[in-house]
Amino acid sequence: MISISSNLNIMIKAAEKASKTAIRDFGEIENLQVLKKGPRDFVTKTDKQVEKILLQELGKAKKNFSILSEETGSIIKEDKENIWIIDPIDGTTNFLHGVPHFAICIALQSKGEISSGLIFDPIKDEMFFAEKNKGAYLNNQRLRVSSKNLIDDCLFSSNQEGMRISNLSMRCTGCAALDLAYVASGRFDGFFHNKINLWDVAAGALLVREAGGTVNNLDKFDINNINIRASSSSINDQMLKNLKNF
């Protein structure tokens, strides 16, 4: 039996409750009200509702914790040392098009570092979670990054910009959080992306590290402008060499 902290237990229960809304609305794609937020950046009523449930559930359990959420932004409360970092639906465009590849993401930042994180894929019922110095898990199975050491055998993920510049074997899935979860589970060998937001990568970066992988230091970036490089440790140097112009 895996021993998890009370904070991670709160996060898991909140994600499971909020996922019911995402699953229901995913089955009614044509009826979704969509507000265009930018050229490729959409927000749906589902995003708002999922976020509302997450904030309610997390707030009931830890009402003084501060919050950083994609839709609401920063909410500073009495406890500034503990911050919930939330992305209600990462992969919204996939969601809108009926592509079953999106996730609910929650991380807890304590005293300046990510201490717990989860990425929940409600359609596939895959709950990826990790706690600092306690390992990474998919449901109840321990995760380890890929052990491949030949870059030609590896599969990487990024956004379209990354795919254009790279000679690596690539995928662009439209969900950065799941890309990182897949690196942690050995499905992908590496993930890289420029100018990404903290809520997209906070939980995933912890997952990769706790699964034995390598992630560059994210603290030196602005929360809305992060360049992330994550991979198995055995392939990291070779990946970075290929990305020197990215």
MITISE-384907 format. One record per residue (C-alpha): residue number from 1; residue in one letter; x, y, z. Coordinates in Angstrom, 1 decimal. Example, Ala and Ser with C-alpha at 12.3 -4.5 7.8 and 13.67 -1.06 7.14 Angstrom:
<torkols>
[torkol 1 'a' [12.3 -4.5 7.8]]
[torkol 2 's' [13.7 -1.1 7.1]]
</torkols>
This chain:
<torkols>
[torkol 1 'm' [0.0 0.0 0.0]]
[torkol 2 'i' [1.4 3.4 -1.0]]
[torkol 3 's' [1.6 5.9 1.8]]
[torkol 4 'i' [0.7 9.4 0.7]]
[torkol 5 's' [0.4 12.7 2.5]]
[torkol 6 's' [-2.9 14.3 3.6]]
[torkol 7 'n' [-2.3 17.1 1.1]]
[torkol 8 'l' [-1.9 14.7 -1.8]]
[torkol 9 'n' [-5.0 12.9 -0.7]]
[torkol 10 'i' [-6.9 16.2 -0.8]]
[torkol 11 'm' [-5.6 16.8 -4.3]]
[torkol 12 'i' [-6.6 13.4 -5.6]]
[torkol 13 'k' [-10.1 13.6 -4.2]]
[torkol 14 'a' [-10.6 17.1 -5.6]]
[torkol 15 'a' [-9.4 16.0 -9.1]]
[torkol 16 'e' [-11.7 12.9 -9.0]]
[torkol 17 'k' [-14.7 15.1 -8.1]]
[torkol 18 'a' [-13.9 17.7 -10.7]]
[torkol 19 's' [-13.3 15.1 -13.4]]
[torkol 20 'k' [-17.0 14.1 -13.4]]
[torkol 21 't' [-17.8 17.5 -15.0]]
[torkol 22 'a' [-15.1 17.1 -17.6]]
[torkol 23 'i' [-16.2 13.6 -18.5]]
[torkol 24 'r' [-19.9 14.6 -18.8]]
[torkol 25 'd' [-19.1 17.7 -21.0]]
[torkol 26 'f' [-16.7 15.7 -23.1]]
[torkol 27 'g' [-19.7 13.6 -24.2]]
[torkol 28 'e' [-21.6 16.8 -25.2]]
[torkol 29 'i' [-18.9 18.6 -27.3]]
[torkol 30 'e' [-21.3 20.2 -29.7]]
[torkol 31 'n' [-23.2 21.9 -26.9]]
[torkol 32 'l' [-20.2 23.5 -25.3]]
[torkol 33 'q' [-20.2 27.3 -25.1]]
[torkol 34 'v' [-16.8 28.4 -26.2]]
[torkol 35 'l' [-15.2 31.8 -25.5]]
[torkol 36 'k' [-12.1 32.5 -27.7]]
[torkol 37 'k' [-9.3 33.8 -25.5]]
[torkol 38 'g' [-6.6 34.0 -28.1]]
[torkol 39 'p' [-5.6 32.5 -31.5]]
[torkol 40 'r' [-5.0 29.0 -30.2]]
[torkol 41 'd' [-6.1 29.5 -26.6]]
[torkol 42 'f' [-9.6 28.6 -25.8]]
[torkol 43 'v' [-11.5 28.5 -22.5]]
[torkol 44 't' [-14.8 26.6 -22.2]]
[torkol 45 'k' [-17.5 26.5 -19.6]]
[torkol 46 't' [-16.0 23.2 -18.6]]
[torkol 47 'd' [-12.7 24.8 -17.7]]
[torkol 48 'k' [-14.5 27.3 -15.5]]
[torkol 49 'q' [-16.6 24.6 -13.8]]
[torkol 50 'v' [-13.7 22.2 -13.2]]
[torkol 51 'e' [-11.7 25.1 -11.7]]
[torkol 52 'k' [-14.7 26.1 -9.5]]
[torkol 53 'i' [-14.9 22.5 -8.1]]
[torkol 54 'l' [-11.2 22.3 -7.6]]
[torkol 55 'l' [-11.1 25.6 -5.7]]
[torkol 56 'q' [-14.0 24.6 -3.6]]
[torkol 57 'e' [-12.6 21.2 -2.6]]
[torkol 58 'l' [-9.1 22.4 -2.0]]
[torkol 59 'g' [-10.4 25.5 -0.2]]
[torkol 60 'k' [-12.6 23.4 2.1]]
[torkol 61 'a' [-9.6 21.4 3.3]]
[torkol 62 'k' [-6.9 24.2 3.3]]
[torkol 63 'k' [-8.8 27.5 3.4]]
[torkol 64 'n' [-5.6 29.6 4.0]]
[torkol 65 'f' [-3.5 28.2 1.2]]
[torkol 66 's' [-2.8 30.7 -1.7]]
[torkol 67 'i' [-3.7 29.8 -5.2]]
[torkol 68 'l' [-2.3 30.2 -8.7]]
[torkol 69 's' [-4.7 29.0 -11.4]]
[torkol 70 'e' [-4.7 29.3 -15.2]]
[torkol 71 'e' [-8.2 30.8 -15.4]]
[torkol 72 't' [-8.4 32.9 -12.1]]
[torkol 73 'g' [-4.8 33.9 -11.8]]
[torkol 74 's' [-3.1 34.5 -8.4]]
[torkol 75 'i' [-5.1 34.5 -5.2]]
[torkol 76 'i' [-2.9 35.5 -2.2]]
[torkol 77 'k' [-4.3 34.3 1.2]]
[torkol 78 'e' [-3.0 34.2 4.7]]
[torkol 79 'd' [-0.6 31.3 4.0]]
[torkol 80 'k' [1.8 32.5 1.3]]
[torkol 81 'e' [4.2 29.6 1.8]]
[torkol 82 'n' [1.8 27.1 0.5]]
[torkol 83 'i' [0.3 27.6 -3.0]]
[torkol 84 'w' [-2.0 25.4 -5.0]]
[torkol 85 'i' [-1.0 25.5 -8.7]]
[torkol 86 'i' [-4.0 24.5 -10.9]]
[torkol 87 'd' [-4.7 23.9 -14.5]]
[torkol 88 'p' [-8.3 22.8 -14.7]]
[torkol 89 'i' [-8.0 21.3 -18.2]]
[torkol 90 'd' [-4.6 21.1 -19.9]]
[torkol 91 'g' [-5.3 20.2 -23.6]]
[torkol 92 't' [-8.4 22.3 -24.0]]
[torkol 93 't' [-8.2 22.3 -27.8]]
[torkol 94 'n' [-8.1 18.5 -27.8]]
[torkol 95 'f' [-11.1 18.6 -25.5]]
[torkol 96 'l' [-13.0 20.9 -27.8]]
[torkol 97 'h' [-12.4 18.7 -30.8]]
[torkol 98 'g' [-13.4 15.5 -29.1]]
[torkol 99 'v' [-9.8 14.2 -28.8]]
[torkol 100 'p' [-9.6 12.2 -25.6]]
[torkol 101 'h' [-6.2 13.5 -24.5]]
[torkol 102 'f' [-6.4 16.1 -21.8]]
[torkol 103 'a' [-5.7 16.3 -18.1]]
[torkol 104 'i' [-6.6 18.0 -14.8]]
[torkol 105 'c' [-3.4 19.2 -13.1]]
[torkol 106 'i' [-2.7 20.2 -9.5]]
[torkol 107 'a' [0.6 20.9 -7.8]]
[torkol 108 'l' [1.4 22.1 -4.3]]
[torkol 109 'q' [4.3 24.5 -3.9]]
[torkol 110 's' [5.6 24.7 -0.3]]
[torkol 111 'k' [8.3 27.1 0.7]]
[torkol 112 'g' [9.3 27.8 -2.9]]
[torkol 113 'e' [9.5 24.2 -4.2]]
[torkol 114 'i' [6.9 21.8 -5.6]]
[torkol 115 's' [6.2 19.2 -2.9]]
[torkol 116 's' [3.3 17.3 -4.5]]
[torkol 117 'g' [1.8 17.0 -7.9]]
[torkol 118 'l' [-0.8 15.1 -9.9]]
[torkol 119 'i' [-1.9 14.8 -13.5]]
[torkol 120 'f' [-5.3 13.1 -14.0]]
[torkol 121 'd' [-6.4 11.8 -17.4]]
[torkol 122 'p' [-10.1 11.2 -16.7]]
[torkol 123 'i' [-10.9 9.5 -20.0]]
[torkol 124 'k' [-8.2 6.9 -19.6]]
[torkol 125 'd' [-8.6 6.9 -15.8]]
[torkol 126 'e' [-4.9 7.4 -15.3]]
[torkol 127 'm' [-3.8 9.2 -12.2]]
[torkol 128 'f' [-0.2 10.2 -12.2]]
[torkol 129 'f' [1.1 11.5 -8.9]]
[torkol 130 'a' [4.3 12.2 -7.1]]
[torkol 131 'e' [5.7 13.7 -3.8]]
[torkol 132 'k' [9.1 15.0 -3.2]]
[torkol 133 'n' [11.5 12.2 -2.2]]
[torkol 134 'k' [8.7 9.6 -2.3]]
[torkol 135 'g' [8.7 8.5 -5.9]]
[torkol 136 'a' [6.3 8.8 -8.8]]
[torkol 137 'y' [3.3 6.6 -9.5]]
[torkol 138 'l' [0.6 5.8 -12.1]]
[torkol 139 'n' [-2.5 4.7 -10.1]]
[torkol 140 'n' [-0.6 2.4 -7.7]]
[torkol 141 'q' [2.3 1.4 -9.9]]
[torkol 142 'r' [5.8 2.9 -9.3]]
[torkol 143 'l' [7.1 4.8 -12.4]]
[torkol 144 'r' [10.6 4.9 -13.8]]
[torkol 145 'v' [11.8 6.9 -16.8]]
[torkol 146 's' [13.0 5.2 -20.0]]
[torkol 147 's' [16.4 3.4 -19.8]]
[torkol 148 'k' [17.2 3.9 -23.5]]
[torkol 149 'n' [20.6 5.4 -24.2]]
[torkol 150 'l' [20.6 5.6 -28.0]]
[torkol 151 'i' [18.9 8.8 -29.2]]
[torkol 152 'd' [17.8 7.2 -32.5]]
[torkol 153 'd' [15.7 4.8 -30.5]]
[torkol 154 'c' [14.0 7.5 -28.5]]
[torkol 155 'l' [10.6 9.3 -28.9]]
[torkol 156 'f' [10.3 13.0 -27.9]]
[torkol 157 's' [7.4 15.4 -27.5]]
[torkol 158 's' [7.1 19.1 -27.9]]
[torkol 159 'n' [4.9 21.8 -29.5]]
[torkol 160 'q' [4.9 22.6 -33.2]]
[torkol 161 'e' [7.8 25.0 -32.9]]
[torkol 162 'g' [9.9 22.2 -31.3]]
[torkol 163 'm' [8.9 19.8 -34.0]]
[torkol 164 'r' [10.0 22.1 -36.7]]
[torkol 165 'i' [13.5 22.7 -35.3]]
[torkol 166 's' [14.3 19.2 -34.1]]
[torkol 167 'n' [15.7 16.3 -36.0]]
[torkol 168 'l' [14.5 13.9 -33.3]]
[torkol 169 's' [11.7 11.5 -33.6]]
[torkol 170 'm' [8.8 13.6 -32.4]]
[torkol 171 'r' [5.1 13.8 -31.4]]
[torkol 172 'c' [3.0 16.8 -30.7]]
[torkol 173 't' [0.0 15.7 -28.5]]
[torkol 174 'g' [-1.4 19.1 -27.5]]
[torkol 175 'c' [-1.2 18.3 -23.8]]
[torkol 176 'a' [2.1 19.3 -22.1]]
[torkol 177 'a' [1.1 17.9 -18.7]]
[torkol 178 'l' [0.5 14.4 -20.2]]
[torkol 179 'd' [3.7 14.7 -22.2]]
[torkol 180 'l' [5.6 15.1 -18.9]]
[torkol 181 'a' [3.7 12.3 -17.3]]
[torkol 182 'y' [4.6 10.1 -20.3]]
[torkol 183 'v' [8.3 10.9 -19.8]]
[torkol 184 'a' [8.0 9.9 -16.2]]
[torkol 185 's' [6.3 6.6 -17.2]]
[torkol 186 'g' [8.9 5.8 -19.9]]
[torkol 187 'r' [6.4 6.2 -22.8]]
[torkol 188 'f' [8.3 9.2 -24.1]]
[torkol 189 'd' [12.0 9.7 -23.6]]
[torkol 190 'g' [12.0 13.5 -23.4]]
[torkol 191 'f' [9.9 16.6 -23.6]]
[torkol 192 'f' [10.9 20.2 -24.4]]
[torkol 193 'h' [8.9 23.4 -24.8]]
[torkol 194 'n' [9.6 27.1 -24.8]]
[torkol 195 'k' [7.5 29.9 -23.3]]
[torkol 196 'i' [5.2 27.6 -21.3]]
[torkol 197 'n' [3.3 28.4 -18.1]]
[torkol 198 'l' [4.1 27.1 -14.7]]
[torkol 199 'w' [0.7 25.4 -14.2]]
[torkol 200 'd' [1.3 23.4 -17.3]]
[torkol 201 'v' [4.6 21.9 -16.0]]
[torkol 202 'a' [4.7 22.1 -12.2]]
[torkol 203 'a' [3.2 18.7 -11.5]]
[torkol 204 'g' [4.9 17.0 -14.5]]
[torkol 205 'a' [8.4 18.3 -13.6]]
[torkol 206 'l' [8.1 16.7 -10.1]]
[torkol 207 'l' [6.9 13.5 -11.7]]
[torkol 208 'v' [9.8 13.3 -14.0]]
[torkol 209 'r' [12.4 14.0 -11.2]]
[torkol 210 'e' [10.7 11.5 -8.9]]
[torkol 211 'a' [10.8 8.8 -11.6]]
[torkol 212 'g' [14.5 9.2 -12.0]]
[torkol 213 'g' [14.6 11.7 -14.8]]
[torkol 214 't' [16.2 15.1 -15.3]]
[torkol 215 'v' [14.5 18.5 -15.5]]
[torkol 216 'n' [16.2 21.9 -15.9]]
[torkol 217 'n' [15.8 24.5 -13.2]]
[torkol 218 'l' [12.5 26.2 -13.7]]
[torkol 219 'd' [12.9 28.8 -10.9]]
[torkol 220 'k' [15.0 31.1 -13.1]]
[torkol 221 'f' [12.1 31.7 -15.4]]
[torkol 222 'd' [9.0 33.9 -15.1]]
[torkol 223 'i' [5.9 31.7 -14.4]]
[torkol 224 'n' [4.4 32.6 -17.8]]
[torkol 225 'n' [7.6 32.2 -19.8]]
[torkol 226 'i' [9.3 28.9 -18.9]]
[torkol 227 'n' [11.7 27.0 -21.2]]
[torkol 228 'i' [11.5 23.3 -20.0]]
[torkol 229 'r' [13.8 20.4 -20.9]]
[torkol 230 'a' [12.8 17.1 -19.3]]
[torkol 231 's' [14.0 13.6 -20.1]]
[torkol 232 's' [15.4 10.4 -18.8]]
[torkol 233 's' [18.8 11.0 -17.3]]
[torkol 234 's' [20.6 8.6 -19.7]]
[torkol 235 'i' [19.5 10.6 -22.8]]
[torkol 236 'n' [19.5 14.2 -21.4]]
[torkol 237 'd' [22.9 15.3 -22.6]]
[torkol 238 'q' [22.2 14.0 -26.1]]
[torkol 239 'm' [18.8 15.7 -26.2]]
[torkol 240 'l' [20.2 19.0 -25.1]]
[torkol 241 'k' [22.9 18.8 -27.8]]
[torkol 242 'n' [20.2 18.4 -30.4]]
[torkol 243 'l' [18.4 21.4 -28.9]]
[torkol 244 'k' [21.2 23.9 -28.9]]
[torkol 245 'n' [19.4 26.1 -31.4]]
[torkol 246 'f' [15.9 25.7 -29.9]]
</torkols>
